[in-house]
Amino acid sequence: MKKFLLLGLMMGILVSSAFAVPYYDKGNQMFSFTIGTSFPTFTYFFDSNEIRSGLGEGNTGGKVGGYGAISYQVFNSQNSAIGGEIGYDFNFSASNMLFTAVPFYAKYSLFPVQGQVDLPISFGLGGAYIKYNDASLMTLFGNVQVGLTWYPGDNWGFGLTTGLWLIPEFNYKEELRADNALAGFIPLTLSITYRQ
């Protein structure tokens, strides 16, 4: 049943986007403020091929955290935009130690549904400064996100976004290489967007 519902939703989006009149022109811009939460979803350790999933001690070791960001995008066609985002994410471990990440990345978004309601599907790739306990390093950052933004007027909109973030951790010190891992987070954020 869920498969048919998802398939129906995807078909509806494709059909509506095929017959929709584009709202945006090349050169239109968007500026967004985002705030929300992030859920540590899994951690995959390269050395031991171990996957820990779920929240709390013995799983990913993380608790639900917070996220805030600003982003800017400019339309390079009527249906897609390029830009970037910089944010700040924090989560506490099961032992109450702070994990922070400062992602900064380039962003490419598709807008199959646009106008009073936008449905952006975004892909991001860049870097992140991460810190846990006394260890810190610069690493890669990638994400895929889908959102829904409602514009009650022409310029200001309110949105809800979720997706998947991937943050690899590659330690270069010999004594820390057993900790090399890939962390996955699921964000759930609210945004205020100004478009022109």
N, CA, C and O atoms as a DFTB+ gen file, in Angstrom:
784 C
 N C O
     1  1       0.822      -1.188       0.000
     2  2       0.000       0.000       0.000
     3  2       0.868       1.254       0.000
     4  3       0.610       2.195      -0.751
     5  1       1.905       1.261       0.853
     6  2       2.787       2.421       0.937
     7  2       3.521       2.645      -0.384
     8  3       3.758       3.787      -0.780
     9  1       3.878       1.557      -1.064
    10  2       4.564       1.685      -2.353
    11  2       3.664       2.360      -3.379
    12  3       4.121       3.204      -4.150
    13  1       2.372       1.985      -3.389
    14  2       1.441       2.577      -4.337
    15  2       1.196       4.053      -4.016
    16  3       1.052       4.872      -4.924
    17  1       1.148       4.389      -2.730
    18  2       0.970       5.777      -2.323
    19  2       2.173       6.617      -2.746
    20  3       2.011       7.717      -3.275
    21  1       3.374       6.101      -2.514
    22  2       4.595       6.804      -2.913
    23  2       4.680       6.934      -4.431
    24  3       5.046       7.991      -4.945
    25  1       4.346       5.866      -5.146
    26  2       4.349       5.909      -6.610
    27  2       3.323       6.915      -7.132
    28  3       3.602       7.646      -8.082
    29  1       2.160       6.956      -6.529
    30  2       1.129       7.923      -6.913
    31  2       1.570       9.358      -6.667
    32  3       1.320      10.238      -7.492
    33  1       2.225       9.597      -5.536
    34  2       2.743      10.924      -5.214
    35  2       3.796      11.354      -6.230
    36  3       3.779      12.490      -6.704
    37  1       4.710      10.452      -6.562
    38  2       5.760      10.773      -7.538
    39  2       5.161      11.040      -8.918
    40  3       5.591      11.964      -9.608
    41  1       4.190      10.254      -9.321
    42  2       3.537      10.465     -10.614
    43  2       2.803      11.816     -10.637
    44  3       2.830      12.529     -11.640
    45  1       2.155      12.150      -9.526
    46  2       1.467      13.442      -9.432
    47  2       2.429      14.612      -9.568
    48  3       2.123      15.600     -10.236
    49  1       3.590      14.501      -8.937
    50  2       4.612      15.554      -9.041
    51  2       5.110      15.665     -10.472
    52  3       5.238      16.770     -10.998
    53  1       5.391      14.538     -11.106
    54  2       5.879      14.563     -12.488
    55  2       4.849      15.154     -13.442
    56  3       5.197      15.964     -14.301
    57  1       3.589      14.759     -13.301
    58  2       2.547      15.271     -14.184
    59  2       2.334      16.766     -13.966
    60  3       2.224      17.531     -14.925
    61  1       2.277      17.183     -12.683
    62  2       2.060      18.606     -12.417
    63  2       3.234      19.450     -12.871
    64  3       3.039      20.576     -13.327
    65  1       4.462      18.927     -12.758
    66  2       5.622      19.694     -13.202
    67  2       5.700      19.753     -14.723
    68  3       6.210      20.730     -15.272
    69  1       5.208      18.735     -15.410
    70  2       5.237      18.729     -16.873
    71  2       4.297      19.779     -17.455
    72  3       4.567      20.329     -18.522
    73  1       3.189      20.060     -16.759
    74  2       2.203      21.004     -17.279
    75  2       2.205      22.344     -16.541
    76  3       1.399      23.218     -16.860
    77  1       3.079      22.517     -15.576
    78  2       3.118      23.761     -14.804
    79  2       3.816      24.864     -15.594
    80  3       4.759      24.617     -16.346
    81  1       3.328      26.079     -15.404
    82  2       3.970      27.249     -15.994
    83  2       5.116      27.642     -15.059
    84  3       4.888      27.809     -13.861
    85  1       6.338      27.793     -15.571
    86  2       7.456      28.156     -14.689
    87  2       7.220      29.502     -14.007
    88  3       6.800      30.467     -14.646
    89  1       7.489      29.557     -12.726
    90  2       7.342      30.786     -11.955
    91  2       8.625      31.606     -12.012
    92  3       8.585      32.836     -12.031
    93  1       9.767      30.915     -12.041
    94  2      11.061      31.591     -11.947
    95  2      11.664      31.836     -13.325
    96  3      11.406      31.109     -14.284
    97  1      12.467      32.878     -13.385
    98  2      13.268      33.197     -14.564
    99  2      14.733      33.075     -14.201
   100  3      15.097      33.133     -13.026
   101  1      15.566      32.908     -15.200
   102  2      17.007      32.886     -14.980
   103  2      17.415      34.214     -14.326
   104  3      17.063      35.291     -14.807
   105  1      18.162      34.114     -13.225
   106  2      18.595      35.304     -12.500
   107  2      17.795      35.596     -11.248
   108  3      18.239      36.401     -10.429
   109  1      16.612      34.970     -11.054
   110  2      15.881      35.134      -9.800
   111  2      16.723      34.590      -8.652
   112  3      17.535      33.684      -8.839
   113  1      16.519      35.155      -7.457
   114  2      17.353      34.806      -6.310
   115  2      16.500      34.419      -5.109
   116  3      15.339      34.812      -4.989
   117  1      17.120      33.626      -4.214
   118  2      16.496      33.228      -2.950
   119  2      17.519      33.348      -1.833
   120  3      18.692      33.017      -2.011
   121  1      17.066      33.822      -0.687
   122  2      17.895      33.898       0.511
   123  2      17.092      33.292       1.645
   124  3      15.959      33.711       1.885
   125  1      17.661      32.298       2.363
   126  2      16.913      31.571       3.397
   127  2      17.638      31.550       4.735
   128  3      18.865      31.476       4.805
   129  1      16.840      31.619       5.791
   130  2      17.298      31.387       7.158
   131  2      16.654      30.091       7.618
   132  3      15.443      29.913       7.488
   133  1      17.465      29.183       8.160
   134  2      16.992      27.855       8.530
   135  2      17.311      27.566       9.991
   136  3      18.385      27.911      10.483
   137  1      16.369      26.930      10.678
   138  2      16.598      26.477      12.051
   139  2      15.832      25.171      12.241
   140  3      14.746      24.988      11.691
   141  1      16.410      24.274      13.024
   142  2      15.731      23.001      13.242
   143  2      16.546      22.052      14.078
   144  3      17.330      22.460      14.935
   145  1      16.350      20.789      13.819
   146  2      17.000      19.747      14.601
   147  2      17.667      18.746      13.668
   148  3      17.344      18.676      12.482
   149  1      18.594      17.974      14.213
   150  2      19.250      16.915      13.441
   151  2      19.288      15.640      14.275
   152  3      19.526      15.666      15.482
   153  1      19.046      14.529      13.592
   154  2      19.001      13.223      14.242
   155  2      20.194      12.393      13.782
   156  3      20.291      12.077      12.596
   157  1      21.108      12.030      14.686
   158  2      22.186      11.104      14.290
   159  2      21.544       9.763      13.926
   160  3      20.870       9.147      14.751
   161  1      21.755       9.318      12.691
   162  2      21.042       8.151      12.180
   163  2      21.900       6.896      12.174
   164  3      21.449       5.830      12.593
   165  1      23.141       7.020      11.698
   166  2      24.035       5.861      11.692
   167  2      25.478       6.337      11.714
   168  3      25.790       7.474      11.360
   169  1      26.343       5.434      12.139
   170  2      27.790       5.622      12.058
   171  2      28.382       4.312      11.547
   172  3      28.166       3.249      12.129
   173  1      29.128       4.405      10.454
   174  2      29.794       3.233       9.872
   175  2      31.298       3.379      10.099
   176  3      31.908       4.342       9.633
   177  1      31.896       2.422      10.817
   178  2      33.325       2.441      11.101
   179  2      34.062       1.641      10.036
   180  3      33.811       0.448       9.865
   181  1      34.977       2.300       9.315
   182  2      35.689       1.670       8.207
   183  2      36.581       0.521       8.662
   184  3      36.653      -0.512       7.995
   185  1      37.263       0.695       9.794
   186  2      38.250      -0.277      10.259
   187  2      37.612      -1.627      10.606
   188  3      38.149      -2.680      10.260
   189  1      36.474      -1.590      11.286
   190  2      35.836      -2.831      11.752
   191  2      34.609      -3.240      10.928
   192  3      34.004      -4.274      11.211
   193  1      34.233      -2.452       9.919
   194  2      33.016      -2.692       9.125
   195  2      31.771      -2.772      10.003
   196  3      30.832      -3.507       9.696
   197  1      31.769      -2.021      11.086
   198  2      30.663      -2.023      12.034
   199  2      29.735      -0.840      11.739
   200  3      30.191       0.276      11.494
   201  1      28.441      -1.105      11.767
   202  2      27.439      -0.050      11.604
   203  2      26.661       0.067      12.904
   204  3      26.124      -0.919      13.409
   205  1      26.605       1.274      13.437
   206  2      25.776       1.553      14.605
   207  2      24.663       2.483      14.146
   208  3      24.917       3.504      13.507
   209  1      23.442       2.126      14.475
   210  2      22.324       2.958      14.056
   211  2      21.375       3.192      15.219
   212  3      21.335       2.414      16.173
   213  1      20.625       4.254      15.129
   214  2      19.690       4.613      16.189
   215  2      20.305       5.614      17.140
   216  3      21.506       5.882      17.093
   217  1      19.478       6.158      17.997
   218  2      19.920       7.174      18.945
   219  2      20.370       6.543      20.255
   220  3      19.906       5.467      20.630
   221  1      21.280       7.224      20.946
   222  2      21.646       6.838      22.296
   223  2      22.871       5.969      22.404
   224  3      23.498       5.611      21.407
   225  1      23.199       5.636      23.634
   226  2      24.398       4.877      23.948
   227  2      24.345       3.487      23.325
   228  3      23.316       2.812      23.366
   229  1      25.473       3.069      22.746
   230  2      25.555       1.768      22.111
   231  2      25.087       1.777      20.670
   232  3      25.280       0.798      19.949
   233  1      24.486       2.848      20.249
   234  2      24.044       2.961      18.865
   235  2      24.969       3.959      18.174
   236  3      26.177       3.733      18.106
   237  1      24.417       5.062      17.660
   238  2      25.303       6.075      17.084
   239  2      26.041       6.812      18.182
   240  3      27.050       7.470      17.929
   241  1      25.535       6.702      19.403
   242  2      26.159       7.412      20.508
   243  2      25.723       8.852      20.587
   244  3      26.225       9.594      21.432
   245  1      24.802       9.280      19.732
   246  2      24.397      10.676      19.724
   247  2      22.957      10.888      20.126
   248  3      22.129       9.980      20.062
   249  1      22.676      12.116      20.543
   250  2      21.320      12.526      20.881
   251  2      20.853      13.539      19.846
   252  3      21.658      14.087      19.093
   253  1      19.562      13.779      19.815
   254  2      18.995      14.764      18.896
   255  2      19.643      16.114      19.164
   256  3      19.785      16.521      20.317
   257  1      20.035      16.808      18.101
   258  2      20.725      18.085      18.247
   259  2      20.002      19.209      17.530
   260  3      18.835      19.083      17.160
   261  1      20.714      20.310      17.340
   262  2      20.142      21.485      16.709
   263  2      20.945      21.924      15.504
   264  3      22.129      21.609      15.384
   265  1      20.289      22.659      14.602
   266  2      20.941      23.134      13.385
   267  2      20.395      24.503      13.015
   268  3      19.200      24.767      13.148
   269  1      21.285      25.370      12.551
   270  2      20.908      26.671      12.024
   271  2      21.784      26.980      10.828
   272  3      22.951      26.588      10.795
   273  1      21.231      27.687       9.832
   274  2      22.001      27.958       8.616
   275  2      21.432      29.157       7.874
   276  3      20.303      29.590       8.108
   277  1      22.258      29.678       6.969
   278  2      21.813      30.660       5.984
   279  2      22.231      30.139       4.615
   280  3      23.280      29.511       4.469
   281  1      21.398      30.407       3.617
   282  2      21.721      29.948       2.267
   283  2      21.303      30.993       1.243
   284  3      20.424      31.822       1.482
   285  1      21.961      30.922       0.104
   286  2      21.680      31.819      -1.016
   287  2      21.701      31.003      -2.293
   288  3      22.577      30.159      -2.479
   289  1      20.734      31.249      -3.180
   290  2      20.690      30.560      -4.467
   291  2      20.247      31.539      -5.554
   292  3      19.472      32.462      -5.307
   293  1      20.755      31.315      -6.749
   294  2      20.345      32.081      -7.919
   295  2      19.943      31.089      -9.008
   296  3      20.607      30.071      -9.200
   297  1      18.865      31.385      -9.715
   298  2      18.369      30.481     -10.738
   299  2      19.232      30.565     -11.990
   300  3      19.448      31.646     -12.538
   301  1      19.720      29.418     -12.431
   302  2      20.490      29.343     -13.672
   303  2      19.615      28.888     -14.834
   304  3      20.066      28.884     -15.979
   305  1      18.374      28.505     -14.557
   306  2      17.351      28.198     -15.563
   307  2      16.002      28.394     -14.869
   308  3      15.954      28.784     -13.703
   309  1      14.922      28.128     -15.576
   310  2      13.601      28.293     -14.967
   311  2      13.294      27.227     -13.926
   312  3      12.403      27.411     -13.096
   313  1      14.024      26.110     -13.962
   314  2      13.717      24.996     -13.058
   315  2      14.834      24.606     -12.112
   316  3      14.674      23.658     -11.344
   317  1      15.967      25.305     -12.140
   318  2      17.071      24.915     -11.260
   319  2      17.837      26.140     -10.773
   320  3      17.860      27.183     -11.427
   321  1      18.457      25.988      -9.617
   322  2      19.210      27.074      -8.994
   323  2      20.517      26.533      -8.431
   324  3      20.605      25.368      -8.045
   325  1      21.525      27.390      -8.391
   326  2      22.806      27.053      -7.776
   327  2      23.098      28.078      -6.683
   328  3      22.631      29.216      -6.738
   329  1      23.867      27.660      -5.703
   330  2      24.187      28.564      -4.609
   331  2      25.005      27.862      -3.560
   332  3      25.812      26.986      -3.871
   333  1      24.799      28.244      -2.312
   334  2      25.558      27.652      -1.228
   335  2      24.867      27.835       0.106
   336  3      23.900      28.585       0.238
   337  1      25.393      27.125       1.092
   338  2      24.846      27.195       2.447
   339  2      25.981      27.052       3.444
   340  3      26.942      26.321       3.209
   341  1      25.858      27.761       4.559
   342  2      26.774      27.586       5.689
   343  2      25.909      27.446       6.938
   344  3      24.939      28.181       7.125
   345  1      26.277      26.487       7.790
   346  2      25.452      26.225       8.958
   347  2      26.263      25.842      10.175
   348  3      27.493      25.815      10.140
   349  1      25.561      25.548      11.244
   350  2      26.161      25.085      12.491
   351  2      25.258      24.010      13.064
   352  3      24.065      24.234      13.263
   353  1      25.832      22.838      13.328
   354  2      25.092      21.711      13.880
   355  2      25.743      21.278      15.181
   356  3      26.969      21.276      15.286
   357  1      24.944      20.913      16.172
   358  2      25.494      20.362      17.413
   359  2      24.644      19.194      17.878
   360  3      23.423      19.188      17.724
   361  1      25.313      18.213      18.447
   362  2      24.672      17.055      19.066
   363  2      25.494      16.691      20.293
   364  3      26.701      16.931      20.325
   365  1      24.856      16.117      21.293
   366  2      25.566      15.611      22.458
   367  2      25.644      14.099      22.366
   368  3      24.700      13.443      21.925
   369  1      26.780      13.548      22.787
   370  2      26.935      12.097      22.815
   371  2      26.188      11.544      24.025
   372  3      25.691      12.300      24.860
   373  1      26.116      10.221      24.109
   374  2      25.461       9.581      25.253
   375  2      26.166       9.946      26.556
   376  3      25.542       9.951      27.617
   377  1      27.479      10.255      26.483
   378  2      28.223      10.663      27.674
   379  2      28.243      12.182      27.840
   380  3      29.071      12.720      28.575
   381  1      27.321      12.873      27.151
   382  2      27.151      14.326      27.233
   383  2      28.361      15.133      26.780
   384  3      28.593      16.232      27.283
   385  1      29.134      14.602      25.836
   386  2      30.215      15.376      25.227
   387  2      29.666      15.997      23.945
   388  3      28.876      15.373      23.236
   389  1      30.082      17.217      23.651
   390  2      29.542      17.978      22.533
   391  2      30.231      17.623      21.215
   392  3      31.458      17.635      21.119
   393  1      29.420      17.305      20.201
   394  2      29.891      17.147      18.829
   395  2      29.351      18.338      18.044
   396  3      28.154      18.622      18.085
   397  1      30.237      19.034      17.328
   398  2      29.796      20.147      16.498
   399  2      30.289      19.958      15.068
   400  3      31.335      19.355      14.827
   401  1      29.521      20.482      14.137
   402  2      29.898      20.468      12.725
   403  2      29.508      21.818      12.131
   404  3      28.417      22.329      12.381
   405  1      30.411      22.381      11.346
   406  2      30.144      23.619      10.625
   407  2      30.231      23.289       9.138
   408  3      31.304      23.400       8.545
   409  1      29.104      22.881       8.523
   410  2      29.127      22.555       7.095
   411  2      29.057      23.816       6.234
   412  3      28.336      24.764       6.546
   413  1      29.812      23.800       5.163
   414  2      29.756      24.866       4.154
   415  2      29.862      24.169       2.809
   416  3      30.814      23.432       2.554
   417  1      28.879      24.406       1.950
   418  2      28.828      23.594       0.738
   419  2      28.118      24.316      -0.402
   420  3      27.316      25.226      -0.191
   421  1      28.444      23.877      -1.623
   422  2      27.743      24.329      -2.816
   423  2      26.457      23.529      -2.933
   424  3      26.397      22.364      -2.540
   425  1      25.428      24.171      -3.481
   426  2      24.105      23.570      -3.488
   427  2      23.491      23.708      -4.887
   428  3      23.547      24.776      -5.497
   429  1      22.913      22.626      -5.380
   430  2      22.194      22.626      -6.652
   431  2      20.773      22.151      -6.371
   432  3      20.580      21.083      -5.790
   433  1      19.782      22.934      -6.778
   434  2      18.391      22.599      -6.480
   435  2      17.553      22.527      -7.745
   436  3      17.685      23.356      -8.645
   437  1      16.697      21.528      -7.798
   438  2      15.698      21.387      -8.852
   439  2      14.344      21.782      -8.275
   440  3      14.053      21.487      -7.116
   441  1      13.515      22.449      -9.077
   442  2      12.195      22.889      -8.645
   443  2      11.133      22.323      -9.584
   444  3      10.644      23.041     -10.457
   445  1      10.760      21.026      -9.420
   446  2       9.742      20.446     -10.293
   447  2       8.361      21.059     -10.069
   448  3       7.546      21.102     -10.990
   449  1       8.092      21.535      -8.848
   450  2       6.854      22.238      -8.529
   451  2       7.262      23.609      -8.007
   452  3       8.106      23.706      -7.116
   453  1       6.669      24.671      -8.553
   454  2       7.076      26.019      -8.172
   455  2       5.921      26.994      -8.316
   456  3       4.982      26.765      -9.079
   457  1       6.008      28.078      -7.572
   458  2       4.965      29.106      -7.599
   459  2       4.587      29.461      -6.187
   460  3       5.440      29.862      -5.395
   461  1       3.299      29.319      -5.853
   462  2       2.878      29.581      -4.480
   463  2       3.412      28.503      -3.540
   464  3       3.643      28.753      -2.357
   465  1       3.604      27.310      -4.080
   466  2       4.221      26.211      -3.337
   467  2       5.419      25.727      -4.154
   468  3       5.285      25.384      -5.329
   469  1       6.585      25.705      -3.520
   470  2       7.796      25.167      -4.140
   471  2       8.114      23.814      -3.531
   472  3       7.906      23.591      -2.338
   473  1       8.617      22.916      -4.360
   474  2       9.103      21.619      -3.903
   475  2      10.547      21.486      -4.373
   476  3      10.799      20.868      -5.407
   477  1      11.512      22.060      -3.625
   478  2      12.909      21.958      -4.046
   479  2      13.521      20.609      -3.665
   480  3      13.306      20.094      -2.568
   481  1      14.282      20.060      -4.597
   482  2      15.069      18.853      -4.358
   483  2      16.520      19.286      -4.534
   484  3      16.927      19.673      -5.629
   485  1      17.308      19.220      -3.445
   486  2      18.647      19.814      -3.443
   487  2      19.733      18.779      -3.199
   488  3      19.542      17.790      -2.491
   489  1      20.886      19.046      -3.816
   490  2      22.088      18.231      -3.637
   491  2      23.210      19.170      -3.226
   492  3      23.401      20.221      -3.838
   493  1      23.954      18.794      -2.191
   494  2      25.042      19.642      -1.720
   495  2      26.335      18.866      -1.584
   496  3      26.337      17.682      -1.248
   497  1      27.444      19.557      -1.852
   498  2      28.762      18.953      -1.709
   499  2      29.737      20.040      -1.285
   500  3      29.779      21.120      -1.874
   501  1      30.522      19.739      -0.253
   502  2      31.479      20.716       0.238
   503  2      32.301      20.159       1.372
   504  3      32.751      19.014       1.327
   505  1      32.492      20.970       2.384
   506  2      33.316      20.568       3.521
   507  2      32.610      20.852       4.829
   508  3      31.550      21.476       4.870
   509  1      33.232      20.374       5.902
   510  2      32.712      20.635       7.242
   511  2      33.874      20.622       8.225
   512  3      34.771      19.782       8.145
   513  1      33.837      21.554       9.136
   514  2      34.765      21.542      10.261
   515  2      34.037      20.834      11.387
   516  3      32.984      21.297      11.827
   517  1      34.580      19.712      11.865
   518  2      33.929      18.971      12.946
   519  2      34.829      18.944      14.177
   520  3      36.055      18.961      14.075
   521  1      34.192      18.902      15.330
   522  2      34.921      18.854      16.600
   523  2      34.165      17.961      17.564
   524  3      32.949      18.071      17.717
   525  1      34.912      17.071      18.214
   526  2      34.340      16.197      19.239
   527  2      35.367      16.047      20.341
   528  3      36.499      15.632      20.092
   529  1      34.975      16.383      21.559
   530  2      35.878      16.362      22.696
   531  2      37.059      17.283      22.397
   532  3      36.848      18.478      22.190
   533  1      38.292      16.776      22.366
   534  2      39.456      17.616      22.071
   535  2      39.939      17.466      20.644
   536  3      40.884      18.145      20.243
   537  1      39.315      16.593      19.865
   538  2      39.749      16.346      18.488
   539  2      38.918      17.179      17.520
   540  3      37.702      17.300      17.672
   541  1      39.586      17.748      16.530
   542  2      38.887      18.504      15.492
   543  2      39.584      18.275      14.163
   544  3      40.786      18.010      14.118
   545  1      38.823      18.379      13.082
   546  2      39.405      18.234      11.751
   547  2      38.472      18.790      10.698
   548  3      37.277      18.973      10.930
   549  1      39.044      19.056       9.533
   550  2      38.290      19.488       8.362
   551  2      38.025      18.244       7.519
   552  3      38.932      17.444       7.286
   553  1      36.796      18.083       7.068
   554  2      36.435      16.887       6.325
   555  2      35.445      17.233       5.216
   556  3      35.094      18.398       5.029
   557  1      35.000      16.221       4.487
   558  2      34.028      16.399       3.424
   559  2      32.608      16.431       3.996
   560  3      32.368      16.003       5.125
   561  1      31.687      16.939       3.204
   562  2      30.279      16.988       3.599
   563  2      29.441      16.838       2.335
   564  3      29.715      17.487       1.326
   565  1      28.421      15.986       2.389
   566  2      27.507      15.833       1.268
   567  2      26.093      15.651       1.780
   568  3      25.882      15.123       2.872
   569  1      25.122      16.089       0.989
   570  2      23.741      15.895       1.414
   571  2      22.797      15.848       0.224
   572  3      23.128      16.273      -0.883
   573  1      21.625      15.324       0.488
   574  2      20.495      15.383      -0.428
   575  2      19.299      15.767       0.437
   576  3      19.099      15.207       1.515
   577  1      18.503      16.726      -0.042
   578  2      17.389      17.221       0.756
   579  2      16.172      17.457      -0.128
   580  3      16.295      17.726      -1.323
   581  1      15.009      17.353       0.477
   582  2      13.761      17.678      -0.200
   583  2      12.965      18.580       0.742
   584  3      12.945      18.375       1.955
   585  1      12.321      19.563       0.165
   586  2      11.602      20.518       0.991
   587  2      10.244      20.878       0.413
   588  3       9.892      20.480      -0.698
   589  1       9.502      21.632       1.185
   590  2       8.215      22.164       0.780
   591  2       8.152      23.581       1.329
   592  3       8.235      23.784       2.541
   593  1       8.003      24.567       0.440
   594  2       7.949      25.967       0.852
   595  2       6.652      26.579       0.354
   596  3       6.308      26.456      -0.822
   597  1       5.933      27.239       1.255
   598  2       4.670      27.889       0.929
   599  2       4.881      29.395       0.966
   600  3       5.436      29.930       1.927
   601  1       4.437      30.072      -0.085
   602  2       4.556      31.525      -0.204
   603  2       3.167      32.146      -0.136
   604  3       2.436      32.099      -1.125
   605  1       2.774      32.735       1.011
   606  2       1.463      33.378       1.097
   607  2       1.388      34.652       0.246
   608  3       0.302      35.087      -0.138
   609  1       2.549      35.240      -0.043
   610  2       2.627      36.417      -0.905
   611  2       3.649      36.172      -1.997
   612  3       4.026      35.029      -2.256
   613  1       4.095      37.233      -2.633
   614  2       5.049      37.087      -3.734
   615  2       6.468      36.787      -3.267
   616  3       7.191      36.053      -3.942
   617  1       6.887      37.339      -2.121
   618  2       8.303      37.285      -1.764
   619  2       8.664      36.383      -0.593
   620  3       9.657      35.661      -0.677
   621  1       7.913      36.394       0.476
   622  2       8.284      35.658       1.684
   623  2       7.595      34.308       1.728
   624  3       6.406      34.191       1.433
   625  1       8.376      33.268       2.107
   626  2       7.826      31.918       2.204
   627  2       8.285      31.205       3.456
   628  3       9.277      31.584       4.077
   629  1       7.552      30.171       3.818
   630  2       7.833      29.363       5.004
   631  2       7.978      27.914       4.566
   632  3       7.130      27.387       3.846
   633  1       9.060      27.270       5.004
   634  2       9.334      25.945       4.498
   635  2       9.648      24.908       5.555
   636  3       9.935      25.230       6.709
   637  1       9.587      23.659       5.135
   638  2       9.933      22.491       5.934
   639  2      10.819      21.615       5.054
   640  3      10.471      21.324       3.909
   641  1      11.969      21.194       5.590
   642  2      12.942      20.432       4.803
   643  2      13.462      19.251       5.605
   644  3      13.612      19.334       6.824
   645  1      13.739      18.143       4.908
   646  2      14.409      16.994       5.492
   647  2      15.329      16.385       4.439
   648  3      15.311      16.808       3.283
   649  1      16.117      15.412       4.820
   650  2      17.029      14.784       3.873
   651  2      18.013      13.862       4.571
   652  3      17.692      13.246       5.587
   653  1      19.202      13.776       4.021
   654  2      20.269      12.955       4.580
   655  2      21.594      13.677       4.415
   656  3      21.955      14.075       3.308
   657  1      22.320      13.847       5.514
   658  2      23.677      14.403       5.495
   659  2      24.658      13.259       5.678
   660  3      24.403      12.337       6.452
   661  1      25.782      13.314       4.968
   662  2      26.870      12.347       5.135
   663  2      28.144      13.105       5.474
   664  3      28.562      13.996       4.735
   665  1      28.761      12.744       6.602
   666  2      29.993      13.385       7.054
   667  2      31.032      12.300       7.329
   668  3      30.929      11.592       8.331
   669  1      32.036      12.159       6.451
   670  2      33.105      11.191       6.732
   671  2      34.124      11.789       7.708
   672  3      34.360      12.998       7.711
   673  1      34.715      10.937       8.524
   674  2      35.774      11.355       9.439
   675  2      37.019      10.541       9.124
   676  3      37.051       9.327       9.327
   677  1      38.040      11.223       8.626
   678  2      39.312      10.573       8.302
   679  2      40.396      11.138       9.205
   680  3      40.878      12.249       8.984
   681  1      40.781      10.374      10.226
   682  2      41.844      10.797      11.140
   683  2      43.193      10.419      10.536
   684  3      43.372       9.309      10.034
   685  1      44.124      11.339      10.591
   686  2      45.439      11.106      10.003
   687  2      46.459      10.622      11.035
   688  3      47.525      10.128      10.670
   689  1      46.134      10.762      12.313
   690  2      47.032      10.264      13.353
   691  2      46.838       8.759      13.501
   692  3      45.707       8.273      13.519
   693  1      47.935       8.028      13.606
   694  2      47.899       6.563      13.676
   695  2      47.003       6.062      14.811
   696  3      46.252       5.104      14.625
   697  1      47.072       6.698      15.980
   698  2      46.307       6.220      17.139
   699  2      44.801       6.475      17.014
   700  3      44.018       5.912      17.780
   701  1      44.387       7.315      16.062
   702  2      42.967       7.611      15.889
   703  2      42.350       6.965      14.645
   704  3      41.154       7.127      14.405
   705  1      43.131       6.246      13.858
   706  2      42.608       5.695      12.604
   707  2      41.514       4.656      12.807
   708  3      40.694       4.455      11.911
   709  1      41.479       3.994      13.949
   710  2      40.394       3.034      14.219
   711  2      39.054       3.760      14.359
   712  3      38.000       3.132      14.259
   713  1      39.083       5.067      14.588
   714  2      37.858       5.859      14.717
   715  2      37.351       6.409      13.380
   716  3      36.314       7.071      13.348
   717  1      38.064       6.148      12.272
   718  2      37.604       6.642      10.971
   719  2      36.215       6.082      10.677
   720  3      35.978       4.881      10.803
   721  1      35.308       6.965      10.285
   722  2      33.917       6.548      10.149
   723  2      33.174       7.452       9.169
   724  3      33.675       8.495       8.750
   725  1      31.978       7.025       8.823
   726  2      31.042       7.826       8.045
   727  2      29.800       7.998       8.896
   728  3      29.172       7.017       9.292
   729  1      29.444       9.247       9.179
   730  2      28.275       9.535      10.004
   731  2      27.134      10.026       9.121
   732  3      27.343      10.801       8.188
   733  1      25.946       9.571       9.425
   734  2      24.747      10.005       8.714
   735  2      23.785      10.691       9.664
   736  3      23.535      10.204      10.767
   737  1      23.245      11.826       9.234
   738  2      22.285      12.595      10.024
   739  2      21.052      12.868       9.173
   740  3      21.152      13.033       7.958
   741  1      19.902      12.913       9.811
   742  2      18.673      13.328       9.146
   743  2      18.236      14.647       9.774
   744  3      17.890      14.691      10.955
   745  1      18.252      15.730       8.981
   746  2      17.784      17.011       9.512
   747  2      16.273      17.155       9.354
   748  3      15.676      16.563       8.455
   749  1      15.676      17.923      10.208
   750  2      14.283      18.334      10.080
   751  2      14.254      19.810      10.440
   752  3      14.361      20.173      11.611
   753  1      14.108      20.665       9.422
   754  2      14.287      22.097       9.638
   755  2      13.113      22.911       9.117
   756  3      12.391      22.495       8.211
   757  1      12.944      24.083       9.716
   758  2      12.000      25.093       9.269
   759  2      12.797      26.233       8.666
   760  3      13.917      26.501       9.100
   761  1      12.235      26.911       7.667
   762  2      12.971      27.997       7.036
   763  2      12.045      29.157       6.701
   764  3      10.839      28.993       6.514
   765  1      12.651      30.328       6.633
   766  2      12.006      31.536       6.113
   767  2      12.820      31.931       4.894
   768  3      14.037      32.091       4.987
   769  1      12.164      32.090       3.751
   770  2      12.841      32.371       2.495
   771  2      12.315      33.670       1.894
   772  3      11.112      33.931       1.874
   773  1      13.253      34.471       1.405
   774  2      12.906      35.675       0.647
   775  2      13.333      35.428      -0.792
   776  3      14.482      35.062      -1.038
   777  1      12.427      35.622      -1.747
   778  2      12.754      35.439      -3.159
   779  2      12.450      36.713      -3.932
   780  3      11.552      37.478      -3.580
   781  1      13.217      36.919      -4.989
   782  2      12.973      38.063      -5.877
   783  2      13.337      37.723      -7.293
   784  3      13.200      38.561      -8.184
